[in-house]
Amino acid sequence: MNRFPVRKVAVLGAGVMGAQIAAHLVNVKVPVILFDLPAKEGPKNGIVARAVANLKKLKPAPLGNPDDAALIEQANYEEHSERLRDCDLIIEAIAERMDWKLDLYTKIAPFVAPHAIVASNTSGLSIGMLSEVLPDEIKPRFCGIHFFNPPRYMSLVELIPAPQTEADILDQLEVFVTTALGKGVVRAKDTPNFIANRVGIAGMLATIIEAEKYGLSYDVVDDLTGKKLGRASSGTFRTADVVGLDTMAHVIKTLQDNLGDDPFFHTYQTPAVVTSLIEQGALGQKTGAGFYKKVGKDILRLDPAKKDYVPGGGKADEIVARMLKKPPAERLKLLRESSNPQAQFLWAILRDSFHYSAVHLGEIAESAREVDFAMRWGFGMKQGPFELWQQAGWLQVAEWVKADIDEGKALSKAPLPGWVFEGPVARLGGVHQPDGSWSPAHARFVAPSTLPVYQRQHFRESVFGAGAVAPLEAGTEVFRNEEVRVWTLDGEVLIASITAKLHLISPTVTEGLLKAVELAEESYQALVIWSPDDVFSAGANLEALMPVFMKSGAKGIAPEEKKLQDAMLRIRYAQVPVISAIRGMALGGGCELAVYSARRVAAMESYMGLVEVGVGLLPGGGGLTYIARRAAEMASAGNNPTAVGDLQKFLIDGFTSAAMAKVGTSALESLKLGYLLASDIIVPHKDELLHVALQQAKAMAASGYRPPPRALFPAAGRSAIATIKAQLVNMRDGAFISAHDFHIATLIAEVVCGGDVDAGAMVNEDYLMAMERQRFCSLLDNPKSQERIMGMLQTGKPVRN
């Protein structure tokens, strides 16, 4: 398969989705032009300009770095249609109106390059009907591409072919969307609302019906259908508010307009409460009110009986919460047999999802795998409906669902398909097997895509029942202790995986990492530090050190702190390159581990920062030493290694980040904060992280890697401390920080500036780390810091004192 080079993308439509798709393209460094209609007044690009400006205000932030909004080229159809000729991919993302889309296609068709792919971002309109107006030469290169909102954060992208779409075009687009955009791709059939919205919105409607039946309030339903059920924390009604009730109503209308013969058609009625809220202009989060309304700091919920908002916060009954913690088979049995209304409600919505998914599988998807991935990636579920069904016991659950259908308890009288009870699925116990997932259309198990792009994913995301090897059981194990596994996939590069909870760094982890460095230097080209989940390391394990502290106080902690610092230097000066492959959180000690590595390969959604002040401490594992050294390196880049003014300028940013516990909320922001460097690699797709890290490690080794020399560097000294302290005094006296915040920040300033020395005095890492240790331990003895530490350990939340 030839590589499809995307040099520039055009996004047509600067509405909510179009602007955010453009923002995500900028995040992953793909040049983009954002088009819209010419403004009737003022500059012709006014509509686009306002949309781009608004990107900086949206939460969650569409842009990894707000400054990158300037990289979005602005255009309008009247003046700039010729610029479409330079685009390899054109994504149409205007409002969900068939007539508007067709009119736009007619206007842009003359300007589409002969090789360009044209794709419609639609949540459910017929791709076949959309293609009809296009010239014959464009039809083979046209398809649907459905991003989920918000595009930066939601993994799912559905690709939908039109009748004349060439297979190679979809393959090329899937490769681009996977590797360049970092998305999980699901191929959907061209049916109303495709897969995720078809199943997801039907599930939301079923939830509303069942909630009314069992008399449950919106907040209780959301607590029941959120994390406790293994779904997105926003639950059902909060999710509707976030999506927008008008958007939800539009998707429902697509079902109403196109599925008159669906056996579940009667459940597609727009709920009266949704209609009422829309008539009032209460469209959810974007209008400030929907099923919920925020008043001050309070979250109120709608009471449909009173037609007004009342205090929220309702929770699941404890007995039901305990049921949800049981293994799947036991969990479903308990819910089904319980007399508790909340339990009956949960069984009902799970039964409804199994029933609906089985009845419609052959119509909407190639196999059960696409349905489960669509619900995972598009609706935040830990498991898709078929996975849960299979894990709970395929035939037993099927009999329960059938019994409810026969007794008139289900939402539809439609029987479960024959393949549920007879044939390979019934015999093997589920739709997912090692050789593929069940396809009713083909009456066999269909294997996952074999596109070369998936070879870059060493541990490609899989479904329950597929028999995929767990990452921490793969490869050849070389060493293991209680909290670190050291292993290799190819015998050339060693991999160290922290297995402790949240990958917290304890003395045991430190020992394991040191052993990994030793083994790598003996027999391997390089070492990669990587773990297969969304935490690189959440920091130091305070609890692990508590017995030492209780016995010996801060004096007992000092040697352990020195061991951690020495481990960081051992990693920095290792004779082989040490690569930190960062995915998710790299906080505190995790951030220090990353910055002391030879190189970092970070997934786009990585969160890095030195956050120790939140527990009343300062970075003690070399983080402040890194800030001081890095500032000196940046100041000397202009060939003036003693330019103290430049040194202080660079130092202020690092000091501020540590003193305010700033966290880069994307790899791009972490780059801006200095926790990632320009030489580091940012990877859009989390599952390609290990592949890229291994390739980087081999390339560095092959190019004759040598560790950096142990060198002296200039410190900013006492004058810089005085400058910083003066600013801190103003903040303290203005009540912006507490007296203890002032104390911690002063200690941080003393370390990063090198203490009581002249400006430009030459220091080394050992000197600064000794200062770090002394001040870290002094804070451990401080009652105010002890309050913060205990508060964090007990509640998980920072204490301000």
N, C-alpha and C positions, 0 to 999 in steps of 0.2 A: 504494500500500500504506500503510495507516494505521500510525502509530508505535505500538509496543507498550510502554506505560510500565510499567516494573518498579519499583514503589515499595518493595517488600519481598519477600524470598525466604525460604521455609521450606526447611530441609534436614532430612530425616528420617533419623536414624541418626548417632550421634556416634562411629562407628568411625573407622578410619584415613582412609578416603576422605571420609566425610561431614564430619568435623571439618576436613579440609584444603580441601574445597570451600567450606565456610563461611569459612575463613580467607582464601581468595582473593577471595571476595565482599567481605569487609571491606577487603582491599587496594585494590580498585577502587571503594570507597566505596558499595557497594550494601548497604543495611540487611538483616540476616539474623537469623532465629531458628533455633537449632539444637535439634532435638527428639531425645529418646530415651525409653526406658522409665523409669518411676519407679524410683528406687533402693529396694531392699528394706530398707535400713537408713540412718539419717541423713536429711539433706535429700532431698526427692524429686528434685531436679535434680542429685543427686550424680554420676550417670554423665556427664552433659554437663559438669558443672563440672570433673571430672577430665580429660575430653578437651580442654577449652579450656586448662586449665593445662598439659597436656602439649604443646600446640602450641608453647609457648615453648622447649621442650627439643629438639624435633626438628631434625635436620640432614638435608638442606638445609632452611633455615628456611621454613615455610609462610607466615609473616607477614612482610611488608616492614618493619613496625615492630612489635616484640613487644608494645608497650603497647596496640596496637589489639585485642588479644585481649579487652579489656574491652568492645569494641563488639559482640561476638557475644551476642545475647540468648539466654538459656537457658530451655528449656522441657521439659516431659514430657507424654506423651499423656493421662495421668490428669487433670491439673489445667488444661492449657492448650490443649486442642484448639480451643477457640473462637477462639484467636488466628490459626488458619489462615485464617479468613475475611478477614483483612487482607492476605493474601499474593497477589501476582499470578503468582508462579511457585513451584511446589512440586517440589523435587527429592528423590526417595526414593533413599537410598543405604545401605540396610541390607545385611546379609549376603546372599550369592548363594544364597538358598533360595527357590525358587518359592513354597512353601507359606507361608513367613513373609511374603513380599511381598504375596501375595494377601490374607492375613489383615489386614495393615496397611491395604491399600486399602479393605477393607470398613469398617474402623473410622474412617478419616478422611473417607470420601466425603461424609457429611452436612455436613462443615464446609468443603468446598471452595467458594470463591467462584464465582459463575456464569460469570465471564470467565477464571478462572485456568487456566494451563497446568500440567498434571501430567506429570512426566517421571521415568522410572526410570533411575538410573545403574547399569547392569548391564554386565558385560564380555562377555556372550554369551547370556543367557537370551532366550527368544522374547518379543518385544514383543507380538505378537498374543495369545499365551496369557496374558500379564500383564494385557492389557486386558479379558479376558473377564469378570472379576468386577466391573468398574466399571459404574456406572449409565449408561444410554444418553446422558444429557446430558453426561457427562464424557468418554466415549470419543472424540469428535472432537477433544478438547483433550489427548489423552494420546499420548506418544511415548517413545522411548528417547533418553537423552542419556549418552553414554559418555565420561567424563573419563579421561585417562591419569594415572598416578601418577608423580611428585607433581603435583597439579593446577596449582600456581602456575607451574611451570617447563615442563611439557609442553604443546606447542602444540595437539596434536590433541584435538578433540571430535567424536565421531561422533553424528550425529542419525539416528534410525531410526524410520520411521513404523509405526504399527499399521494394520490394514486400514481402520479408520474415521477415521484422523487426517486432519483437514482440511489442505489444502496451505498455506493462509494461516497456520495455526498454526506449521508448520515454518518458513515464511519469517520470521515474527515472531521465533521463537526463534533462528534463524540470525543475524538482525541483532543481537539482544541479545548472543549469545555472541561474535560477532565484534567489535563495537565496544566494548561495555561490559566484556567479560571478556578481550578481546585474544587470542582463540583462532582457530586455523585449523579451519574446519568442513568435514567430509566427510559427505555423505549416504550412508548404507549401506542395503543391503537387509536385511530381517529374516531373516537366516540365522545359524546357530550361530557365535558369536564375531565376527559382523559382518565387517569387512574387515581391520583392522590385526592383531587377535589371530588371526584365521583364517590369514592369510598369515604373520604374524610367528612365531606358535607352531609352525606347520608347518615354518617355516624353522629354528627352534631344534631341533626334533626331528630334522630332516634333518641339521643340523650335528652333533648328538650321534651319529647313526648313522654319518655319514661319518668323524667323528673316531675312532670306535672301529675302523672299517674300515682307516684308515690309521695307527692306533697313535699318535695325537697326544695329548699331555697337555693338561689344561685351560688352563694358562697360555699355552702355545704357540698353542692355538686362539684364545684371547682376543686375543693379539697380532696374529694373522693376520686376525681378523674385527673388529678395532677400527678405529682411524683409518687404518691402512694400506689397508684395504678401503673407506674412505669411509663408515664407519659409526660409531656411538657408541663413545667411547673405552673403555667398559666391556666391549666384545666380547660374547661369548655367555654364558659361564658366570657372569661377574661380574654381567651384567644379570639373570640368573636369580636370583642371590643378592639383588640389590636389590629385584626384584619380589616375591620370597618364593617358596620352592619349593612351599609349600602352595597359594598363589595360582596358580602355574603348573600344578600338578596339577589344580586345579579347572577351569582353562580346557581342559586336555587331556581331562578327563572329559566336558566338554560336547561335544567332538568325538566321543568314543567313544560317547556316549549318543544322538547325533543324526545321525551320518553313516555308518551301516552300509553304505550302497551307494556311498560315495566310493571312487574308484579308488586313493586314497592311504590308505585306512582302516588298512591294516596298519602304517603308519608312526605311527599315533596311539597306540601303546602307551606307557604311562607308563614311561620308562626305569628300569631296575632300580636304578640309582644314586640316582635321585630318590626312589623308594619307600623305599629303605634310609635315606637321610638324613632323610626325614620321620618314619619310625619311630623314629629316634634323637632326634627333636626338633630336628634341625639344619635350620632352615627358611631359612637365609641370613642376610642382614645383621641382621635384627631379633632373631635369637637368638645372634648372634656367630659362627655357623659354618654352612657349607653346602658349596659347592664349594671355598670358601676359608675360612680362619680366621686371625684376627689374634692374634698372640702377642707382646705388647710392641710393638715397632716393626716386627716381621717379619710378612710376609704369607705364610702357608703355603697350599699347595694340597693337595687331596685326591688321594691315590694309590689308585685303586679296587682295584688288585691287593693292596696292603698293608693296605687298609682303615684307613689312617691318614693324617695330614697330614705333608707333607714340604716342604722349602724350595721356594719358587716362583721366579718371575722368568724362566722360559723364554721365548725370543724366536724370531721368525721367522728362517729362514736368510736371509743377506744376499742371495743370488741371487734368492730369491723376493721379498724386499722391493724389489729393483730392478725386477723384473717388474711389480710393482704401481704403479710410477711411470710406466709407459708409457701411451700413449694407449689408449683402450678396445679398439679392434680388435686392436692389436698385443698388448695385455695378455692378452686372452682366448685368443688364438692361442698365445702362449707358455705360459700355464698349462695349456692343453689338451694341448699336445705335449710338455711337460716330463716327465721321469722322476722328478723330485723329489716325494716323497710329499706335502709341504706344497703344492706347486703343483697336484698332482692333486686334493688335498682341496679347494682353493679353486675349481678348475674345477667339481668335483662339486657344491658347494653353490650356486654361481651357476647351473649348469645346472638343478639342482633348483628353484631359485626361479623361473627363467624358465618351466619346465615347469608347475609348480604354478599360477603366476599366470595363464598362458594357459588352462589347462584350466578353471579356476574363475571367470575374469573375468565371464562372462555371468551366473553364478549369484549372485555376491556384490555386484557394483557396477554402477552405471549406465554407467561408462566406465572406461578404463584410467587416466584422470587421478586418479580417486578412490583407486585402489590405490597409485599412486606417491606422492600426497600423504599417504596414511595411513601409509605406511612411512617417509616423510621425517619427518613430524611426530610419529608415535607411537613410532618405533624409532630415531630419530636418524640416518637414512641421508642422505647427501648427494644420492643419486639413488635413485629407486624402481627396481624390477626392469625395468619396461618402458622406462624412460629409458635405462638402461645397455645393454639389449638393442638398442634402436634406435641408440644412438650408436656401438655396436660394429659395426653392419652387420646389418640386420634379417634378410635372407634367409640370409646366411652363418651367423649364429648359429643360426637356425632349423634349417638343415641339420645342424649339429653336434649340436644337441639331438636331432633325429630319429634321427641315426645312433646315438647312445647309447641311445635308447629301443629301437631295432631290435636292438641288440647286447646288450640286457639289462643295461646299465650303470646305467640310470636307476632311480629308486625305484619307478616305476610303469610298467606297459605301456600306459597310456592314451596314445593318439596326440595330437599337437598338433591343435587345432581347424583346420578347413579354411580359415578366414579368415586364418590365419597365412601360408599359401602362395599363396592365390588371392584376387583381388579388390583393393579399394582399398588395404588395408594393405600387401600385398605389392608392388603397383605403385608406391606412394608411399614405401615404405621405412620404415614404422613406424606405430605406433598414435597418435602425436601429430602433428597437423598444424595449420597456422595457423587453420583453421576449426573445430577441435575435436579431441576424442580419441575413439578407436574404442569403439563400444558394440555388442557382439554381439547384445544384445536388440533393438536398433533397426536393426542392420546398416548403420550410418552413423556418421559422426563427429559427436559431440555437443559443442556449444559450452559454455564455462563459464557459471556462473550470472550472470544479468544483474541481480540484486537491486541496488537503489540503494546499499546499503552499500558495494559494491565500487567505486563511483565515488569514494569517499574514499581509495582506494588508488591513487595515481598510478602506481606500479610494482608492481602486484599480483603476488604470487609465481606463477611460471609453470613449466611443464614443458619439458624439452628437446624441441625439434621444433615447439613452438607458435609460434615466430617472434616472441616478445615483444621489444620494443625495449629494449636495455640502458640503464639510467638515465643512464650517463655518455656515452651517444651520443644522448640525447634532447634535445628542446628546441632553442633557438637559442643557439649558443655566442657569447659576447661577448668573452672573453679566455681565454687558456690559457698557462701556462708548464709547466715540467717536472713540477710537483707540485701544481698547483691548476687546476681548471677552473671558470670563471665563466660562468654560462649562465642562461637564463630559460625558463620554460614559457609565460608569458602576456604578457610584455612589460611587466609592472607591478612584479614583485618579482624581484630578482636572487638567484641561488643560487650559493654558493661551495662547491665540493666538493674536499676535500683528497684527492689521488690517491696520495700517497706511501705506502710500506709502513707499516702500522699507523697511517697518517695522522700520522706523527711530524712535529713542527714544526721545520723547518730554516730557514735564511735565505731559501731559495727559497719556502717556504710563507709566511713572513712577508711577503715582497714581493707574493706573489699575493693575500693577504688585504687588504693595503693598497690594492692596485689595485682590488679588488672594492669596497671602501668608497668609493674615489674615483669609480668608475663609478656606484655606487648613488646617491651624492649628486648626480651630474650629471643622471641621466635616469630614476631609478626611485623607487618609493615606499619601498622597504625592502631589506634584505639578509638572507637566511637562509643560515646555514652548516650544510650537511647533506651526509652521505655515505651511500650505499645499502648499507652493511654494518654489522656489529655492533661497529664501532669509531668513536667520534667523533674521538678522538685519544689515543694512548697516551703522549703527552708530548713532550719536546724530543728532537731527534735528536742524541745525544751524538757519534755517529760522524761526523756531518757537520762538527762543530766540531773534531774531533781534529787535522786538518792545521794549523789555526790555532793550536791549543794547542801542538803539537809545535814550531812555528816561533817563536811569540812568548810562550808561557806564558799565565798567567792575564791578563796585561796585554792580550794580543791578544783574549781572550774578552770583556773588559769592554765594548768598543764593540758587539759583537754582542748582548750581553745588554741593553744600553741600547736597541738597535733593537727587540728583542722587547718590552721594557717600553713603549716609545713606541707600538708597534703596539697594545698592549692599551689604552692611553689613547686612541689614535685611534679604536678601536672603541667605547669607552665614551662618548666625546664626539662621535661621528658625528652629522651633521645628519639622518640617517634612522635609524629603529630597526634594530638588528642583532640578529637572533634566532638563538640557537644551538639547533639541533634535535639532541638528544643521544640516541644509541642505543648501548648497550653501554659500552665503556670511555671515560671522560673523566678521564685521570690526568695529574698533574703539569701540564705546559704546556697540556694539553687541558682540564683543570679550570680553569686560569687563563683560557683563552680563553672558556670558558662563563661564568664569573662576571663577566667584564668586558663581556659582552653586555647589551643593554637588557632582554632577557627570554630565558628558557630554556623550551623545550618538550622534555620528556624522556619517553622510553619507560619503562614501568614497570621493566623489567630494565636499568637503567642503573647504572654503577658509577663513582662520582666520588670523587676524593680527591687531596690533595697528598702525593705519595709520594716526594719527592726524597731524604729521609733514607736510603732504601734503597740509594742509590748514594753516600752520604756527603756529600750536598749539602743545601742548603735551597731552598725555592721561590724562584726568582729572576726570574720573569716577572710579578711583581706580586701573587703569591698571598698573601704576608705583609702587603703593603700593603692588600689587600682585607680580610683578617681584622681589621686595626687599624681601618680605616674602618667596616666593618660593625659592629664592637663599639661604636664611638662612635655610630653611627646608632641602634642598639638601646638604648643607655643614654640617649640624648636623647629617646627616644620618650615618656618620662614628663614632657616639658617641663622637664627639668633638665639642660641640655647639659654641665654641669661636675660632674655627680654621679660623682666619681671612683670611689667604691666600686662603683656600678653598672657603670661602665666596666670595672673590673678583673674583675668577675663574668662579664660577657659575653666578655671577652678570654680568660679561662682556657680556655673551651671551644674557641675557635679555635686557641689555642696548642697545646692537647693534641692536637687533630686533626692539625695539621701535624707536631708533634714525634714523634708516634707513627705517622705515616703512615696514619691511619685512612681507610678507604675505605667509603663508603656502598654497601652491597651490594644496594640497590634505590633507586629514585627516592624512596621514602618515607623511607629512612634518610638519603639525601643531603639531604633537606629538613630532617631533624632535626639534621644536622651543619652546616647553614647554607650548603651549596653550591647548594641550590635555595631559593627564597624562596616565601612564601605566594602571591605574585602569579604564580608560574610555573605551567605547565600540565603535568600528568602524563597521558600517553596510554597506555591499556592495550595497544593493538595497534601493533606496530612499523611496519606498513605504512601506518598512518594518520598517522604522525609528520609527514611532509612536508606533507600536506594541512592539518593543524592549524597547523603553523608558518606556512604561507603565509597562512592566514586571520587568525592573530594579527598578523602583520606588516601586513596590509592594514587591520585594525581599528585598530592603533596609529597608522598613518599617517593614516587618515581622522579620527581624533580629535585631530589637530593635534599630533603628537608633537614634543617638544623635548627635547634631551639635558639631563641634570642639570647644575646649575651647578657650576663648579669652586670648591669651598668648603674652608675650613679646618675641622679637627675636632680634638677634644682627644685627647692621648696619655696613656697611663697613667703613663709616666715611670719614673724610677729606683727609686721605692719598689716598684712592681709587679715590676720586674726582680728586686729583692732577694727578694721573696716567692716568686716562681717558682723562683729559683735555690736557695733554701733547701730547697724540696721536691726539686729535682733532686739536691742533695747527699745527701739521705737515700736516694734511689733508687740513686745511684752507690755510696755506702758500703754499702748493703745488697745490692750485686751484682745489682740489677735492671736496670741499664744499665751499659754500658762507659764508660770514660773518654772515648772519642771520641763516644759518644752524648751524654754530658754536655756536651761541647764544642759539638756541633752544636745541641743544645737551648738552650744558653745564648745562642748567636748568634741563634736564632729568637726567643727571649724579648726580646733587645735590639731587634730590628727591630719586632716587633709592639707593643712598649711605647713605641717612639719614641726609644730611646736615653737618654743622660744628660741628661734634662730634668726639670723639675718636673712633678708630677702635674697634669694639666689643661692643660699647655702646648699651644698650638694649632699643628698641623702640617698639611702637605699631602701629596698623593700623590708629588710629585716628591722631596720630602725623604726619605720612607720608601723609595722605590725606589732612591735613591742608597745608602742603608744596605744594602738587599738586595744590590745589585751588589757593594759592597765586601766583604761577608761571603761572598757566593757565590764570588767570585774567590779569597778567602783560603782557602776550603776546597779549591778546585781545586789549590792549591799544597801542600796537606797530604798527606803520604804515606799516611796512613790512608784518606783519601777516595779517593785514587788507586787503592788496593787494591780498594775497593768498586766503583769505576767499571769497572776492568778485569775484575773478577770477574763483574759483571753483563753486560758486553759479551761475555765469553768463554763463560759458562755459562748466562746468563739467570736466574741465581738470586742473591739478595742475599748479601753476605758480612758476617758479624758479626765485628767486630774492635774 
